[in-house]
Each structure stands twice: as structure tokens, then as C-alpha cells.
């Protein structure tokens, strides 16, 4: 397995409940290294640009409203097989289906308010990281 990078977002439902540190500890405990991080409050244009791939989906408007409802924590995670590791630590999108001990099983409110986002492929990770971070912000 090669070292790779992935984007992680701690969503508004988790920042609102002060779960940021617990989530980061789980990611780091899985062997992932935070090489960039910032807390932001997206404007609707930021969320629309990030989730453009879903623009034709019926949930798009609700997703944009949710992702702009409070602060989020954007992170670039690095490590061996980082994308798969991050997705395993997050758990299934629907917390009901997530394995015990995963972030979504333990912290998610529902399928939309599921506490975290992670890139699903190397191509997506590269695109999402470029949307959220300048090269000089990735310092790890």
C-alpha cells in the first residue's frame, strides 16, 4: 500500500456538539496524520461548488443548507491507504448500517447529519483537496 492523501470534513452536527477532538483522535488512532486543517463556515457558494456532483439530486438543497448551517473542520489526512482507512473509521453513510465503534455509528444523528465526510477515491481526493486547500496550506 502506498502513502496517499484524502480529504476529511467534520460536519456542522459534530462541531456543534463539540466532537471535533474525539473524531480527530479516532482518525489519528487509525494511523492517519493530519497534514492540513482549518475550521471554516462555508457560504452557500462554497458548498455548492464542493457538492456540484450532486446538483441534480433531490437532496442537494437540504445538503447545502446543512453544510452551511455551522462551522466545519476541513482536513487533509495522509497515510498508508488513507482513503480506505478513513472510510473504515467513518463507517457507512447511514449510521444505522455503520459498524459499532465507527464515527458515524457512535456520533451521527441520521443519514444527513452523519458527522463526517471523506473522499471516496484518489481522483475525488485530489479534486476535493484542491477545492479546500492551497498547496502551501498542506504542511505535514
Steps between C-alpha positions, in 0.01 A plus 500: 500500500627844410474813708217720378293800600128541549265779598306479824222733609363513852146619432287763680310244711828380652658843552176618664524214750872562566609163356791632292774377735345156543469456123857613433625262770328210324650596165848532648451177695444323168844613383392805302701822529338844482717695255262793455206623703273803526168590651273691262139596457410439137286742305240341271724556196779299668271209580343506152844488339614213721182292454446590132504130412166468685332811352228298323414291806182570698703534823736769361322804648473340846867395482609856419285642779643251748865549399462877540313482831812518716877469504678200349854370536681428175799267518747332272588160639807308389610142550522154356175428316356820651176501301399147602612552860305823531188340353530203736533728805203710381268203441208471260324819388183390677591470870248218543714291263834610645714257699518547878795719598495707180458877508162494331361219717612674818439867416265543201148631548362361172605433140546872420630615839760223498788702649770444236582493130791326333620472142399176327784462246846637419354716223230640727754561778726698267207710378353560847835588657564754221157656561565542873873567540774695331821300452686709758234417763593131494800493726523156660 
